[in-house]
């Protein structure tokens, strides 16, 4: 675990910055075949950046209201306490709103951005591992990691091996990225990549959370985390989008 580099730079913040930079580069490159100028893509990415930062904190605060005291600490994003799904949901709504105002098909932009999101997840989860957050449950398997005494995992369980769920999530992010780019070669109708992103990432996150530590109050029906229930919703939505867009594809091509 290396939460700070050279004792100054936050590892998580560094990986987050790198993920946004590479995500912008990838999205600008992917937007060109669709006739979208780099300035247009960058304007939309700025909206994604702002809304995702608000979303990750807002979702955490809403699901941890009893822990935020005094109330103004809800704005202290530097104190930690971020939930990825909040950023994804609010950023998606923001892109929908901005594309609607500009007269750009939402699904085209969603297809362009989806691989960049997965690239960002793969990178930022490495930052989570370095920071020691988002850790897993205790394990006896050989992949278990024992964090330092002052790490969140050790404060929760003591210095025993836990699942490195941050690395599981990173590997899942890169795997979904590769699948999204590969599948575009075989079936690239509008909305396909976005639908696959929802489906594949939802499945990956649902599986990952069986190994991840959550506070008891974050577990809902069947003992599943709130994020797992959101993951199932993403899977269902992804299937609906893929089926609907695949059926509509011939009509679009004819038009």
N, C-alpha and C positions, 0 to 999 in steps of 0.2 A: 504494500500500500504506500502510495506517495501522494498525499493530498496537496502538497505544495512543492513546486519545482524551484530550486534555488532559494527556498524559504520565502518566496514572494508571490509567484504565479500560482493561482489555484488550478490544479490539474483538470478538474471538471470544467471550469470556465474556459481553459485553453482548448479542450476537446470540443466544447460547444462552439467556440469561435471558428475552429477549423471545420467543423461539420457545416456551419452556415456558409462559409466561404466556398467549400467544395460543392455544397448543394446549389449555390447560386451559379457556379460555373457549369455544372451538369444541366441545370434547368435552362440556362441561356442557350446552351448547345442544343438541347432537345427542342427548344422552341423554334429554332430557325426553319426546320422543314415544314412547320405549320404556318410560316409567314409572320411569326410574332417577333417584333423587334426586341433587341436586348433591353432597351429602356422600358418597354411594356412589362417584360418579365421581371425586371428589377423593381419596378413600382409595386407589382403584385407581391414580390418576395418581401418588400419592406412591410407590407400589410401583414404578411405571414409572421414576420419577425416580432412585430409589436403584439399581435393577437396571441401568438403562442406563448410569449412571456407572461402576458396577463392570464392566459388560460391555465398554464401549469400551476400558477400560484393560486388562482381563484378556486380551481377544483380541489386543491389540497385544503384550503381554508374552509370550504363548504363541507368537507368530509372530516374536519378536525376542529369544529367550532369550539369544543370544550377546552382545547389546548391553547387557544389564541387569547392571551391576556397580558397586558391590556389590549383593547381592540385594535389600536393602531399598529400593533405588531403584525397585523395581517399584511401590511405594506412592506415589511422588512424581508424582501425576497432573498437578501444576502444571508439571512439566518438559516436558509435551507427550508425544506418542506415544499416539494414540487411534485406534481403528478402529471406524467406524460400525456395521458389521455385528455386531460383538460386542454392542453395545448393543441393537440390534433383536432379536437372537436371545434374549438373556437377558431382556429386557423382555417379549417375547412369552410365554416360558415362565412368567415371574412372573405375568402376567395370567391365563394358563391356570390356574395353581395357585390364585390368589386367587378367581377366578370359580367354580372348582370347590368351594372351601370355602364360598363364600357361596350356592351354588345358583343362580348367574346363568349363563345360556347364554354360553359363551365367544365364539361367533361373533357374538352381538349386540354385545358389548363391542368385539370386534376390528373390526367394521364401524364402530362409533362412533369409535374411536381412529384408524383408518387415515388419514383426511384430515388430522388434526392432526399425524401423523408427517410427512406430506409437506410440510405447511406449515413444520414445524420444519426439515426438510432444506433447503428453499428459503431459509430465513433464515440458518441456521447456515453454509451454504456461502458466503454473503456475508461472514461473519466469517472463514472460511478465506482468502478472497481478501485481506481486509484484513490478516490475519496473515502471509500469504505461504506457508502450508503447502498440502499437497495439490496441488502445481503440476503442470504438464504437460510434455510432451516439447518439444524445440525445433521451431520451425515458421517457414516463410517466408510464411505466409498473413497477410493484413491484420489478422486478429484477434489476432495474437501480442502478448504483453505482456512488456516488459523490466522486471524487478524491480530494486530497489536492490541495491547491491553486497553488503550484509550479509544479504540475504534467502536463504532456503533454496534457491530456484531458481538464484540466481547462484552460490551456493557449490557447487552441483552441476555447472552448465554454464558459468558465467561470465555476463557481462551480455549475453545474446542473447535474442531473443524466444522465448517458450514459449507453449504452448497454455494459456489461462486456464481450466483444467479445473474450477476452483472455480465459475466463472460458468456453465459448461456444466451442472454438477451442480445449481446453484441454479435455472437455467431449467428443467431436467428435473423438479426437485421441484415447482415451481409448475405446470408443464404437467400432471404426473400428478395433482396436487391438483384442478385444474379438471376433468380427465377423470373422476375419481372422483365428484365432486359432480354432474357433468352426466349420467353414466351411471345414477346412482341414479334419475333421473326416468323412465327407460325400463324398467329391470329392477332390482328392489330386493328380491329374495329374500334370506333370511338367508345370510350368508357371501359374498354377491356382491362387496361392496365390499372386503372383506379379500382375497378371491381376486384381484380386479383389482389391488389394491395390490401383492401379491406378484409378479404377472405384469408389470405396467407398470414398477414400479420396478426389478425384476430386469433387464428389457430395457434400461432407461435406463442403469443402472449398468454393465451389460455393455458397452454401446457407449462410454460415457464412458471406461472404463479403457483403451481402445486408444490414447487420447491422453495418459494420465496417467503420470507418472514413478513407477517402482517400483524398489527395490533389486533387484539380480539374484537374490538368494536368496528373493525374494517371488514369483518367476515359476515356474510349474509346467509341466505338460504343455502342448505346443503354444505355449509362450511366453506363456500367459495367466496373469494374476495370480490369487492365491488368491481375491480378491474376485470375479473373473469366474466362477470355478467355483462359488462360493456363489450368484452371481446366476443361473446356469443352474439350480441347485437350487431357487431361489425361483420361477423361471418354471415349472418342472415342478410344484412344489407348488401354485402358484396355479391352474394349469390343472386339477389334480386336485380342488381345493376347489371351483372354479367348476362343474365338471361334476357332482360329487357333490351339491352343494347345490342345483343347478338341478333335478336329478332328484328330490331329496327335497322340493322346494318344494311341489308339489301335495299331498303327504301331510301336510305341516305345516299347510297352509291348511285341509285337510279336518278335521284334528284340532282 
